[in-house]
Amino acid sequence: MDNDIILKMTDIKKNFGIVQALKGANLELRKGEVHALMGENGAGKSTMIKVLTGIHQIDSGKIVYDGNDVIYKTPKESQEAGISVVHQELNMMNDLTVAQNIFIGREKTKMGLFTDDHAINVKTKELFKMFNMKMSPKELVGNLTVGRQQMVEIIKAVSMDAKVVIFDEPTTSLTETETEELFKIIENLKQQGIAIIYISHRMDEIFDITDQITVMRDGEYIGQVTTKETTKDQLINMMVGRTVYEDPKEFSGVKDGAEVVLTVKNLNRKHAVDNVSFDLHKGEILGFSGLMGSGRTEVARLIFGADSRDSGEIFIHGKKVDIKKPEDAIKHGIGYLSEDRKQYGVVVGMSVADNIVQPSLDNYIKKLLIDDKLIHQTSEEYVESMKIKTSSTHQLLKNLSGGNQQKVVISKWLAQDNDILIFDEPTRGIDVGAKSEIYSLMNELVKEGKSIIMISSELTEVLRMSDRIVVMCEGLKTKELPIEEATQESILHYATVRKGEDTYE
């Protein structure tokens, strides 16, 4: 084998009962290379990483790592061999310091009994200096932003004398500045000869930082391409086997004189939302755009009653309503797809069916008994219509891919038959094929007369889906743009305008 090849996985197959998760997958990784592993949700990327790191055992195939045939039986074995993973879902101990989290399980001790905090603080400072990170080793992790916690997780992974580092959707919770810091760390790792497997659905990142790309589809190896020799359209076609169009919307689809279904007047919450007002029309997708911390999600949570407002009024179909908690919002026909599906959107320990009917469970109770047959029938309909990849509706949600979990969250609000839907980052962490399906679904919903508030950090998504766009900055609504007048440049301009500046609306 070529001396530069640090990892080669050949004809890997893995079954879970009747589900064939990997059908002959391949991956070839070289030292000092950033290699993207791409594919739609359910393509087999996560399973590929899990069989490499010892979480699952392969049924057949061959793994050669650092010149040796290997099959790791536990994640600890692969970690000790120099394979580190930065997981998408954080696993931090909030009550421990940054240094303690980085060296947990590898603590330096005094006299073999007591943790030597000074020693791990010094070592952590050295790591931060190596990667040009500005953070205190003594800071409690619970006091850090999600983005900062992610950076701690990354430093922890690369601190283990790794030869291969696997990044799973690492920028999902990072700001633009933190993303730039991450890319500098990755470049630093490359210079040290460390190989990177990079999993992301963000095309711009893939083309910015990777050298090679391996594409998987439905558990199979589709091909490997050199990044600088391929195009976005070619890559998407490899991933989904079809062309996915992402052209911006040219004109609003809302009918003239459409009813105002939701009015928000002078909504306020200290330090988060400042006097925000807007209308939502029947059959409209109202996009909310702005940089991280602009107050978009905070507005959504106030409308849904997840947070309490200091002042402001909410009207539904012209009638003033008092929404103090999510149950009130649901009764008034509002559904909320949270940006954090794991914390607010789903119960991963419950089945697909139970998650889908969760907010509308009262509809499935007859004579004090739960109608399991009706629950099964309803959930089957949504699994089919939403193309949710699952072995059955009894499957635990934690066993589904992130994209399929997101589809379950959407399904539960559709099953509730809400007229007003708030979608906060509806395609975060979802591949291009699943995105296209969700976009089609949203368009169908507004054709049926439902109304959608869509919050998104992706400008291409906002421009593709919105009939009208509200732009926010630091809790303020700075501009309302008809889709006919909106551009990436105009949105970014108003996303950085502060109150009192000449161009503030």
CORBEL-V449739 format. One record per residue. N is the residue number from 1. SS is DSSP state (~ for helix, > for strand, _ for the rest). OMEGA is omega as a letter, one per 40 degrees, with the letter a starting at -180 (* if undefined). Layout:
n={N/N}
ss={SS/SS}
omega={OMEGA/OMEGA}
This chain:
n={1/2/3/4/5/6/7/8/9/10/11/12/13/14/15/16/17/18/19/20/21/22/23/24/25/26/27/28/29/30/31/32/33/34/35/36/37/38/39/40/41/42/43/44/45/46/47/48/49/50/51/52/53/54/55/56/57/58/59/60/61/62/63/64/65/66/67/68/69/70/71/72/73/74/75/76/77/78/79/80/81/82/83/84/85/86/87/88/89/90/91/92/93/94/95/96/97/98/99/100/101/102/103/104/105/106/107/108/109/110/111/112/113/114/115/116/117/118/119/120/121/122/123/124/125/126/127/128/129/130/131/132/133/134/135/136/137/138/139/140/141/142/143/144/145/146/147/148/149/150/151/152/153/154/155/156/157/158/159/160/161/162/163/164/165/166/167/168/169/170/171/172/173/174/175/176/177/178/179/180/181/182/183/184/185/186/187/188/189/190/191/192/193/194/195/196/197/198/199/200/201/202/203/204/205/206/207/208/209/210/211/212/213/214/215/216/217/218/219/220/221/222/223/224/225/226/227/228/229/230/231/232/233/234/235/236/237/238/239/240/241/242/243/244/245/246/247/248/249/250/251/252/253/254/255/256/257/258/259/260/261/262/263/264/265/266/267/268/269/270/271/272/273/274/275/276/277/278/279/280/281/282/283/284/285/286/287/288/289/290/291/292/293/294/295/296/297/298/299/300/301/302/303/304/305/306/307/308/309/310/311/312/313/314/315/316/317/318/319/320/321/322/323/324/325/326/327/328/329/330/331/332/333/334/335/336/337/338/339/340/341/342/343/344/345/346/347/348/349/350/351/352/353/354/355/356/357/358/359/360/361/362/363/364/365/366/367/368/369/370/371/372/373/374/375/376/377/378/379/380/381/382/383/384/385/386/387/388/389/390/391/392/393/394/395/396/397/398/399/400/401/402/403/404/405/406/407/408/409/410/411/412/413/414/415/416/417/418/419/420/421/422/423/424/425/426/427/428/429/430/431/432/433/434/435/436/437/438/439/440/441/442/443/444/445/446/447/448/449/450/451/452/453/454/455/456/457/458/459/460/461/462/463/464/465/466/467/468/469/470/471/472/473/474/475/476/477/478/479/480/481/482/483/484/485/486/487/488/489/490/491/492/493/494/495/496/497/498/499/500/501/502/503/504/505}
ss={_/_/_/_/>/>/>/>/>/>/>/>/>/>/>/>/_/_/>/>/>/>/>/>/>/>/>/>/>/>/_/_/_/>/>/>/>/>/_/_/_/_/_/_/~/~/~/~/~/~/~/~/_/_/_/_/_/_/_/>/>/>/>/>/>/_/_/>/>/_/_/_/_/_/~/~/~/~/~/~/_/_/>/>/>/>/_/_/_/_/_/_/_/_/_/_/>/~/~/~/~/~/_/_/_/_/_/_/>/>/_/_/_/>/>/_/~/~/~/~/~/~/~/~/~/~/~/~/~/~/_/_/_/_/_/_/_/_/_/>/~/~/~/_/_/~/~/~/~/~/~/~/~/~/~/~/~/~/_/_/_/_/_/>/>/>/>/>/_/_/_/_/_/_/_/~/~/~/~/~/~/~/~/~/~/~/~/~/~/~/~/_/_/_/>/>/>/>/>/_/_/_/~/~/~/~/~/~/~/_/_/>/>/>/>/>/>/_/_/>/>/>/>/>/>/>/~/~/~/_/_/~/~/~/~/~/~/~/~/~/_/_/_/_/_/_/_/_/_/_/_/_/_/_/_/_/_/_/_/>/>/>/>/>/>/>/>/>/>/_/_/_/>/>/>/>/>/>/>/>/>/_/_/_/>/>/>/>/>/_/_/_/_/_/_/~/~/~/~/~/~/~/~/~/_/_/_/_/_/_/>/>/>/>/>/>/_/_/>/>/>/_/_/_/_/~/~/~/~/~/~/_/_/>/>/>/>/_/_/_/~/~/~/~/~/_/_/_/_/_/>/~/~/~/~/~/~/~/~/~/~/~/~/~/>/>/_/_/>/>/_/~/~/~/~/~/~/~/~/~/~/~/~/~/~/_/_/_/_/_/_/_/_/_/_/>/~/~/~/_/_/~/~/~/~/~/~/~/~/~/~/~/~/~/~/~/_/_/_/>/>/>/>/>/_/_/_/_/_/_/_/~/~/~/~/~/~/~/~/~/~/~/~/~/~/~/~/_/_/_/>/>/>/>/>/_/_/_/~/~/~/~/~/~/~/_/_/>/>/>/>/>/>/_/_/>/>/>/>/>/>/>/~/~/~/_/_/~/~/~/~/~/~/~/_/_/_/_/_/_/_/_/_/_/_}
omega={i/a/i/a/a/a/i/i/a/i/a/i/i/i/i/a/a/a/i/a/i/a/a/a/a/i/i/a/a/i/i/a/i/a/i/i/a/i/i/i/a/a/i/a/a/i/i/i/a/i/i/a/i/i/i/i/a/i/i/a/a/i/i/a/i/i/a/i/a/i/a/a/i/i/i/i/a/i/i/i/i/i/a/a/i/a/i/i/a/i/a/i/a/a/i/i/i/a/a/i/a/a/a/a/i/a/i/a/i/i/i/a/a/i/i/a/i/a/a/i/i/a/i/i/i/i/i/i/i/a/i/i/i/a/i/i/a/a/i/a/i/i/a/i/i/i/i/i/i/i/i/i/i/i/i/a/a/a/a/a/a/i/i/i/a/i/a/a/a/a/a/a/a/i/i/i/i/i/i/i/i/a/i/i/a/i/i/i/i/a/i/i/i/a/a/i/a/a/i/i/a/a/a/i/a/a/i/a/a/i/a/i/i/a/i/i/i/i/a/i/i/i/i/a/i/a/a/a/a/i/i/a/i/a/i/i/i/a/a/i/i/i/i/a/a/i/i/i/a/i/a/i/a/a/i/i/a/a/i/a/a/i/i/a/i/a/a/i/a/i/a/a/a/i/a/i/i/i/i/a/i/i/a/i/i/a/i/a/a/i/i/a/a/i/a/a/a/i/a/a/i/i/a/i/i/i/i/i/i/i/a/a/i/i/i/a/i/a/i/a/i/a/a/i/a/i/i/a/a/i/i/i/i/i/a/i/a/i/i/a/a/a/a/a/a/i/a/i/i/a/i/a/a/i/a/a/a/a/a/a/a/a/a/i/i/a/i/i/i/a/a/a/i/i/i/a/a/a/i/a/a/i/a/a/a/a/i/a/i/a/i/i/i/i/i/a/a/a/i/i/a/a/i/i/i/i/i/i/i/a/a/i/i/i/i/i/i/i/a/a/i/a/a/a/a/a/i/i/a/a/a/i/i/i/a/i/a/i/i/i/a/i/i/a/a/i/i/i/i/a/a/i/a/i/a/i/a/a/i/i/i/a/a/a/a/i/i/a/i/i/a/i/i/i/a/i/a/a/i/a/i/a/a/a/a/i/i/a/a/i/a/i/a/i/i/i/i/a/i/i/a/a/i/a/*}
